[in-house]
Amino acid sequence: MHTAFIAAAATPAKVHLLRPADWEEAAKSLPEAVAGLAKANGFAGKAGEVVVSGGAGGARDHVLYGLGDAMDALAVAGLSAKLPEGDYEIAADGGLPLAHIAAGWADGAYRFDRYLKDKAAPPRLVIGDNEDAAALDREAEAVALLRDLVNTPAQDMGPSAIEAAVRAIAKDFGADITVTTGDDLLEQNYPMIHAVGRAAPEAPRLIELTWGNPDHPELALVGKGVAFDTGGLNLKTGNYMRLMKKDMGGSAHVIALARLVMSSNLPVRLKLYVPAVENAIDSHAFRPGDVLSTRKGLTVEIDNTDAEGRLILGDALTKACESDPDLLIDFATLTGAARVALGPDLAPFYTDDGDVADAINAAGAVSGDPVWRMPLWDPYKSMLKSSIADMQNAGGAFAGSITAAIFLKQFVEARRWVHLDVWAWRLGKYGRPEGAAACGLRAIWTMLRTRYA
């Protein structure tokens, strides 16, 4: 079971999730000493308020946490982020379903301690020992894997380490894996993946995982795996380069999603594709003005080498479509324009399929994982026009997330396709530290469980 959860405990502290409207009535059912302590501390159920009462020997026996009016799935994360090691169980849920509470608890209890001398000891939530608890545990494990991958610096999370992460889940679940590396990418017709990664010390590669019954509907997942992005010859400034270890966040999302699919034995034929590169600079770096060939047969003029993620995705999406999947989903940390439009928390997604869009929106509401559909506005394709090639890779100053999605669309021939332009990060807030974050993962997973039940 995930380190944030425990099946049962002898004497767990009682956690009361409370709202201002419910506080006065709830206080009547609390032990007198606990209610008195809350009153002395001015507790009223407002968002983020915490009162901890102690039992014999300094043990915690009751924890009061104010939800305010929060209804999102991560509302409890601010509590588990603050609590010390120990066992806790929910005594009052504040109207939140257990799935939301567990997601928030695991999020707040997560610690990235790979480089710390003193390892973390997170608080543990009692969630029982049944099918629902097992599902919550699998989800927590997948999200923690995603965050570990993104939080790890590029020195230890280059293309070969991304490959190792895929190999690990392949081994765990008996999946097949194929990796095309270096100049073999040219021989196997993945020219854009090769061009973007050829200047780096670690060779570029396309990682492919296959799992499941061939008679089941095929689910194809594609994730942008840029281990570090300097911007290439269109070099990023230092403030924009600082977080570029997270530019493989798309690959982290699909690796985590693939783990969920396999660990839950979802009845699909899973195909995972991760183009893994580092966008580095040396004498072999691709240049602004170069014209690249593609697996699709289109040509692409390079307007900006810092728009590299869509290039490697183009070849990978083309490959994914060749087996005619029932559903194709890609995740990518693709544009800053998506953050300008929707901020850090909302995960924008693109699809031409209204039924799939409705299913994702419904799943976002159920899972408490916010998503927002964006338009694939075809007239903006004109922004990608090139005078010497079939298209160029950057669309100018306007509608950057939309034009990036439209670029990807030129490489997609699938019955149903969804593209998510995620940040894979969050700023420090709600009492939680800054760092890697799952964006849209639980919404997509909820949709998949419903679709392929």
C-alpha positions as CSV (number, residue, x, y, z in Angstrom):
1,M,0.0,0.0,0.0
2,H,1.2,3.5,-0.8
3,T,3.1,5.2,2.1
4,A,0.4,7.7,2.5
5,F,-2.2,5.0,3.3
6,I,-2.7,2.2,5.7
7,A,-5.4,-0.5,5.8
8,A,-6.0,-0.3,9.5
9,A,-4.5,1.1,12.7
10,A,-4.9,0.4,16.4
11,T,-5.3,3.9,17.7
12,P,-5.5,6.4,14.8
13,A,-6.2,10.1,15.4
14,K,-9.7,11.2,14.4
15,V,-9.8,13.7,11.6
16,H,-12.8,16.0,11.4
17,L,-13.1,17.9,8.1
18,L,-15.4,20.9,8.9
19,R,-17.1,23.8,7.3
20,P,-18.1,27.1,8.8
21,A,-21.8,26.4,8.4
22,D,-21.4,23.0,10.2
23,W,-19.0,24.0,12.9
24,E,-21.4,25.0,15.8
25,E,-23.4,21.7,15.4
26,A,-20.2,19.6,15.0
27,A,-18.7,21.1,18.1
28,K,-21.5,19.6,20.2
29,S,-20.5,16.1,19.3
30,L,-16.8,16.5,20.1
31,P,-15.2,15.7,23.4
32,E,-15.4,18.8,25.7
33,A,-11.7,19.2,25.9
34,V,-11.4,19.2,22.1
35,A,-14.2,21.6,21.6
36,G,-12.7,23.9,24.2
37,L,-9.3,23.8,22.6
38,A,-10.8,24.7,19.2
39,K,-12.7,27.6,20.8
40,A,-9.6,28.9,22.5
41,N,-7.8,28.8,19.1
42,G,-10.6,30.6,17.3
43,F,-11.4,27.6,15.1
44,A,-14.4,28.2,12.9
45,G,-14.0,25.8,9.9
46,K,-12.4,28.4,7.7
47,A,-10.2,27.1,4.9
48,G,-6.8,25.9,6.2
49,E,-7.5,26.2,10.0
50,V,-6.0,23.3,12.0
51,V,-6.4,22.3,15.6
52,V,-4.7,19.2,17.0
53,S,-5.5,17.8,20.4
54,G,-3.2,15.5,22.3
55,G,-4.0,12.3,24.2
56,A,-1.9,10.5,26.8
57,G,1.9,10.5,26.3
58,G,1.7,13.3,23.7
59,A,-0.2,11.2,21.1
60,R,-2.7,13.0,18.9
61,D,-6.3,12.0,19.3
62,H,-8.3,14.5,17.3
63,V,-7.5,16.8,14.4
64,L,-9.9,19.5,13.2
65,Y,-9.4,20.9,9.7
66,G,-11.3,23.8,8.1
67,L,-12.4,23.2,4.5
68,G,-14.1,26.6,4.1
69,D,-16.1,26.3,0.9
70,A,-13.6,24.1,-0.9
71,M,-15.0,21.2,-2.9
72,D,-12.0,20.2,-5.0
73,A,-10.3,16.9,-4.7
74,L,-7.1,18.4,-3.2
75,A,-8.8,20.3,-0.4
76,V,-7.3,18.0,2.2
77,A,-3.7,18.3,0.8
78,G,-3.0,21.3,3.0
79,L,-3.7,19.2,6.1
80,S,-1.6,16.1,5.3
81,A,1.2,18.4,4.2
82,K,1.4,19.8,7.8
83,L,0.7,16.7,9.9
84,P,3.6,14.7,11.5
85,E,4.1,11.0,11.0
86,G,1.3,8.9,12.5
87,D,-2.0,7.2,11.7
88,Y,-5.2,9.1,11.0
89,E,-8.8,8.2,10.0
90,I,-11.7,10.3,8.8
91,A,-14.3,10.9,11.5
92,A,-16.2,13.7,9.6
93,D,-15.8,14.1,5.9
94,G,-17.2,17.6,5.3
95,G,-19.2,16.3,2.4
96,L,-16.2,15.1,0.4
97,P,-16.2,11.6,-1.1
98,L,-13.5,9.3,0.1
99,A,-11.8,9.3,-3.4
100,H,-11.4,13.1,-3.1
101,I,-10.1,12.9,0.4
102,A,-7.6,10.2,-0.5
103,A,-6.4,12.0,-3.5
104,G,-5.8,15.2,-1.5
105,W,-4.2,13.3,1.4
106,A,-1.7,11.5,-0.9
107,D,-0.9,14.8,-2.6
108,G,-0.1,16.6,0.6
109,A,1.7,13.7,2.2
110,Y,4.0,13.3,-0.9
111,R,7.6,14.2,-0.2
112,F,10.5,14.2,-2.8
113,D,13.5,13.2,-0.6
114,R,15.8,11.5,-3.1
115,Y,18.6,14.1,-2.4
116,L,17.9,14.7,1.3
117,K,19.9,13.1,4.1
118,D,16.8,12.9,6.3
119,K,14.1,10.9,4.6
120,A,10.4,11.8,4.9
121,A,7.9,10.1,7.2
122,P,4.5,11.1,5.9
123,P,1.2,10.8,7.8
124,R,-0.8,7.8,6.9
125,L,-4.6,7.7,6.3
126,V,-6.6,4.6,7.2
127,I,-8.6,3.7,4.0
128,G,-9.5,0.1,4.7
129,D,-8.7,-3.1,2.8
130,N,-11.1,-3.6,-0.1
131,E,-11.4,-3.1,-3.8
132,D,-12.1,0.7,-3.5
133,A,-9.1,1.1,-1.2
134,A,-6.9,-0.8,-3.7
135,A,-8.0,1.5,-6.5
136,L,-7.1,4.6,-4.4
137,D,-3.7,3.1,-3.6
138,R,-3.0,2.4,-7.3
139,E,-3.8,6.0,-8.2
140,A,-1.6,7.4,-5.4
141,E,1.3,5.2,-6.6
142,A,0.9,6.4,-10.2
143,V,0.8,10.1,-9.2
144,A,3.8,9.7,-6.9
145,L,5.7,8.1,-9.8
146,L,4.8,11.0,-12.0
147,R,6.0,13.5,-9.5
148,D,9.2,11.6,-8.8
149,L,10.0,11.6,-12.5
150,V,9.3,15.3,-12.9
151,N,11.1,16.4,-9.7
152,T,14.3,14.5,-10.6
153,P,16.9,16.9,-12.1
154,A,18.0,16.3,-15.7
155,Q,21.4,15.1,-14.5
156,D,19.5,11.9,-13.3
157,M,16.5,12.0,-15.7
158,G,17.9,12.1,-19.2
159,P,16.5,10.1,-22.1
160,S,18.1,6.9,-20.8
161,A,16.5,7.4,-17.4
162,I,13.1,7.9,-19.0
163,E,13.7,4.7,-20.9
164,A,14.6,3.0,-17.6
165,A,11.3,4.1,-16.0
166,V,9.4,2.6,-18.9
167,R,11.4,-0.6,-18.7
168,A,10.6,-0.8,-15.0
169,I,6.8,-0.7,-15.5
170,A,7.1,-3.1,-18.5
171,K,8.9,-5.6,-16.2
172,D,6.4,-5.2,-13.4
173,F,3.4,-5.9,-15.7
174,G,4.8,-8.2,-18.4
175,A,4.7,-5.7,-21.2
176,D,6.9,-5.7,-24.3
177,I,9.2,-2.8,-25.0
178,T,11.1,-1.6,-28.1
179,V,13.5,1.3,-28.2
180,T,14.9,2.9,-31.3
181,T,18.0,5.0,-30.5
182,G,20.4,7.4,-32.2
183,D,21.0,7.1,-35.9
184,D,18.6,4.1,-36.0
185,L,15.9,6.8,-35.7
186,L,16.8,7.9,-39.2
187,E,16.8,4.3,-40.6
188,Q,13.4,3.7,-39.0
189,N,12.0,7.1,-40.3
190,Y,11.8,9.2,-37.2
191,P,13.7,12.2,-38.6
192,M,12.2,14.9,-36.3
193,I,13.0,13.0,-33.1
194,H,16.5,12.6,-34.3
195,A,17.0,16.2,-35.3
196,V,15.8,17.6,-31.9
197,G,18.0,15.3,-29.9
198,R,21.1,14.8,-32.0
199,A,23.1,17.5,-30.3
200,A,22.8,16.1,-26.7
201,P,25.3,13.8,-25.0
202,E,22.6,11.1,-24.6
203,A,21.2,9.8,-27.8
204,P,17.6,10.6,-28.7
205,R,15.2,7.6,-28.7
206,L,11.6,6.5,-29.3
207,I,10.4,4.2,-26.5
208,E,7.5,1.9,-27.3
209,L,5.6,-0.3,-24.8
210,T,2.9,-2.8,-25.7
211,W,0.6,-4.6,-23.3
212,G,-2.8,-6.4,-23.2
213,N,-5.0,-8.6,-25.2
214,P,-4.8,-7.8,-29.0
215,D,-8.5,-8.4,-29.3
216,H,-9.3,-5.5,-26.9
217,P,-9.7,-1.9,-28.2
218,E,-6.4,-0.2,-28.6
219,L,-5.5,2.7,-26.4
220,A,-2.5,4.7,-27.6
221,L,-0.7,7.1,-25.2
222,V,2.0,9.5,-26.4
223,G,4.0,11.7,-24.1
224,K,6.6,14.5,-24.7
225,G,9.9,13.4,-23.2
226,V,12.2,16.4,-23.5
227,A,14.5,15.7,-20.5
228,F,15.9,19.2,-20.6
229,D,15.1,22.1,-22.9
230,T,17.7,24.8,-23.4
231,G,15.6,26.2,-26.2
232,G,18.3,25.1,-28.6
233,L,19.9,27.8,-30.7
234,N,16.9,30.0,-29.8
235,L,18.3,29.9,-26.3
236,K,16.0,30.4,-23.4
237,T,16.9,33.1,-20.8
238,G,17.8,31.8,-17.4
239,N,14.5,32.4,-15.7
240,Y,12.7,30.3,-18.3
241,M,15.3,27.6,-18.4
242,R,15.3,27.1,-14.6
243,L,12.4,24.7,-14.6
244,M,13.1,22.9,-17.8
245,K,13.9,19.6,-16.0
246,K,10.0,19.4,-16.1
247,D,9.8,19.5,-19.9
248,M,9.5,15.7,-19.8
249,G,6.3,16.1,-17.8
250,G,4.2,14.8,-20.7
251,S,6.1,11.5,-20.7
252,A,5.7,11.3,-16.9
253,H,2.0,11.6,-17.2
254,V,1.6,8.9,-19.8
255,I,4.0,6.6,-18.0
256,A,1.9,7.0,-14.8
257,L,-1.3,6.5,-16.8
258,A,0.2,3.4,-18.4
259,R,1.0,2.1,-15.0
260,L,-2.6,2.7,-13.9
261,V,-4.0,0.9,-17.0
262,M,-1.8,-2.2,-16.4
263,S,-2.1,-2.3,-12.6
264,S,-5.9,-2.1,-12.9
265,N,-6.0,-4.7,-15.7
266,L,-8.1,-2.4,-17.8
267,P,-9.4,-4.4,-20.8
268,V,-7.5,-2.5,-23.5
269,R,-4.6,-3.2,-25.9
270,L,-2.2,-0.5,-24.6
271,K,0.4,1.2,-26.8
272,L,2.7,3.7,-25.1
273,Y,5.0,5.9,-27.2
274,V,7.6,8.2,-25.5
275,P,10.0,10.2,-27.7
276,A,12.8,11.0,-25.3
277,V,15.4,13.7,-26.1
278,E,17.4,16.6,-24.7
279,N,17.2,19.8,-26.7
280,A,20.8,20.8,-26.3
281,I,23.4,22.8,-28.2
282,D,26.5,21.8,-30.0
283,S,27.7,21.8,-33.6
284,H,25.1,19.3,-34.5
285,A,22.1,21.3,-33.2
286,F,19.2,21.9,-35.6
287,R,18.9,25.5,-36.7
288,P,16.2,28.2,-37.3
289,G,15.5,28.1,-41.0
290,D,16.3,24.3,-41.4
291,V,13.6,22.3,-43.2
292,L,13.0,18.9,-41.5
293,S,11.4,15.8,-43.1
294,T,8.9,13.9,-41.0
295,R,7.6,10.4,-40.7
296,K,4.2,11.7,-42.0
297,G,5.9,12.9,-45.3
298,L,5.3,16.6,-44.6
299,T,8.1,19.0,-44.4
300,V,8.5,21.5,-41.5
301,E,10.5,24.7,-41.6
302,I,12.0,25.6,-38.3
303,D,11.0,29.0,-37.2
304,N,12.1,28.5,-33.6
305,T,14.2,25.7,-32.1
306,D,12.4,26.3,-28.8
307,A,9.2,24.9,-30.3
308,E,10.8,21.4,-30.3
309,G,8.3,19.4,-28.3
310,R,5.7,19.4,-31.1
311,L,8.4,18.1,-33.5
312,I,9.1,14.9,-31.6
313,L,5.4,14.5,-30.9
314,G,4.7,14.7,-34.7
315,D,6.8,11.6,-35.5
316,A,5.4,9.7,-32.4
317,L,1.8,10.6,-33.2
318,T,2.3,9.5,-36.8
319,K,3.6,6.1,-35.5
320,A,0.7,5.8,-33.0
321,C,-1.9,6.3,-35.7
322,E,-0.4,3.5,-37.9
323,S,-2.2,0.8,-35.8
324,D,-5.6,2.6,-36.0
325,P,-6.2,3.0,-32.2
326,D,-9.7,3.3,-30.8
327,L,-8.4,6.3,-28.8
328,L,-5.2,8.3,-29.0
329,I,-4.2,10.6,-26.1
330,D,-1.1,12.7,-25.8
331,F,0.2,14.7,-22.9
332,A,2.8,17.4,-23.3
333,T,4.3,20.4,-21.5
334,L,3.9,22.2,-24.8
335,T,3.3,25.9,-24.4
336,G,3.5,28.8,-22.0
337,A,0.5,30.2,-23.8
338,A,-1.6,27.5,-22.1
339,R,-0.6,28.8,-18.7
340,V,-1.3,32.4,-19.7
341,A,-4.8,31.3,-20.8
342,L,-5.8,29.0,-18.0
343,G,-3.2,29.4,-15.3
344,P,-1.4,26.6,-13.4
345,D,-4.3,24.5,-12.2
346,L,-6.6,24.0,-15.2
347,A,-5.5,21.4,-17.7
348,P,-6.5,22.4,-21.2
349,F,-7.4,19.7,-23.6
350,Y,-8.2,19.6,-27.3
351,T,-10.3,17.1,-29.3
352,D,-12.6,17.2,-32.3
353,D,-14.8,14.4,-30.8
354,G,-17.7,15.9,-28.8
355,D,-18.6,12.7,-27.1
356,V,-15.0,12.2,-25.8
357,A,-14.9,15.9,-24.7
358,D,-18.2,15.5,-22.8
359,A,-16.8,12.3,-21.1
360,I,-13.6,14.1,-20.1
361,N,-15.5,17.0,-18.7
362,A,-17.8,14.7,-16.7
363,A,-14.8,12.7,-15.4
364,G,-13.1,16.0,-14.4
365,A,-16.1,16.8,-12.3
366,V,-16.3,13.4,-10.7
367,S,-12.6,13.1,-9.9
368,G,-12.3,16.7,-8.8
369,D,-9.5,17.2,-11.3
370,P,-10.2,20.3,-13.3
371,V,-9.9,20.3,-17.1
372,W,-11.1,22.7,-19.8
373,R,-11.8,22.1,-23.5
374,M,-10.0,24.4,-25.9
375,P,-10.9,25.0,-29.6
376,L,-9.1,23.4,-32.5
377,W,-9.7,26.5,-34.6
378,D,-8.8,25.4,-38.1
379,P,-8.5,28.9,-39.6
380,Y,-5.4,29.4,-37.3
381,K,-3.6,26.8,-39.4
382,S,-2.7,29.8,-41.7
383,M,-0.4,31.0,-38.9
384,L,1.8,27.9,-39.5
385,K,2.2,28.7,-43.2
386,S,5.7,28.5,-44.7
387,S,6.9,29.8,-48.0
388,I,9.4,27.0,-48.6
389,A,7.9,24.0,-46.7
390,D,4.5,22.4,-46.0
391,M,4.4,24.2,-42.7
392,Q,6.5,25.9,-40.0
393,N,6.8,24.9,-36.4
394,A,5.8,28.1,-34.6
395,G,2.7,30.2,-35.2
396,G,3.7,33.6,-33.9
397,A,2.5,35.6,-30.9
398,F,-1.2,34.8,-30.8
399,A,-3.1,31.7,-29.7
400,G,0.1,29.7,-29.0
401,S,-1.5,26.7,-27.4
402,I,-4.1,26.5,-30.2
403,T,-1.6,26.7,-33.0
404,A,0.6,24.1,-31.3
405,A,-2.4,21.8,-31.1
406,I,-3.2,22.4,-34.8
407,F,0.4,21.6,-35.6
408,L,0.0,18.3,-33.9
409,K,-3.3,17.6,-35.6
410,Q,-1.5,17.6,-39.0
411,F,0.2,14.3,-37.9
412,V,-3.0,12.6,-36.5
413,E,-5.1,10.2,-38.5
414,A,-7.0,8.5,-35.7
415,R,-10.7,7.9,-35.0
416,R,-10.5,9.8,-31.7
417,W,-7.6,12.0,-30.5
418,V,-7.1,14.1,-27.3
419,H,-4.2,16.4,-26.7
420,L,-3.5,17.9,-23.2
421,D,-1.2,20.9,-22.9
422,V,-0.2,20.6,-19.2
423,W,2.2,22.4,-16.9
424,A,3.2,19.4,-14.7
425,W,4.2,21.8,-12.0
426,R,2.7,24.0,-9.3
427,L,3.7,27.0,-7.3
428,G,3.8,26.7,-3.6
429,K,0.3,27.3,-2.2
430,Y,-2.3,25.8,0.1
431,G,0.5,24.8,2.5
432,R,2.1,22.5,0.0
433,P,5.6,22.9,-1.5
434,E,6.4,24.0,-5.0
435,G,7.1,21.1,-7.4
436,A,5.8,18.5,-9.7
437,A,2.1,18.0,-10.1
438,A,-0.3,15.8,-11.9
439,C,-2.5,17.8,-14.3
440,G,-5.5,16.2,-15.8
441,L,-4.3,12.7,-15.0
442,R,-7.1,11.7,-12.7
443,A,-9.7,13.1,-15.1
444,I,-8.4,11.1,-18.0
445,W,-8.1,8.0,-15.9
446,T,-11.6,8.3,-14.6
447,M,-12.8,8.7,-18.3
448,L,-10.9,5.6,-19.3
449,R,-12.2,3.5,-16.5
450,T,-15.8,4.4,-17.6
451,R,-15.1,4.0,-21.3
452,Y,-13.5,0.6,-21.1
453,A,-15.4,-0.8,-18.0
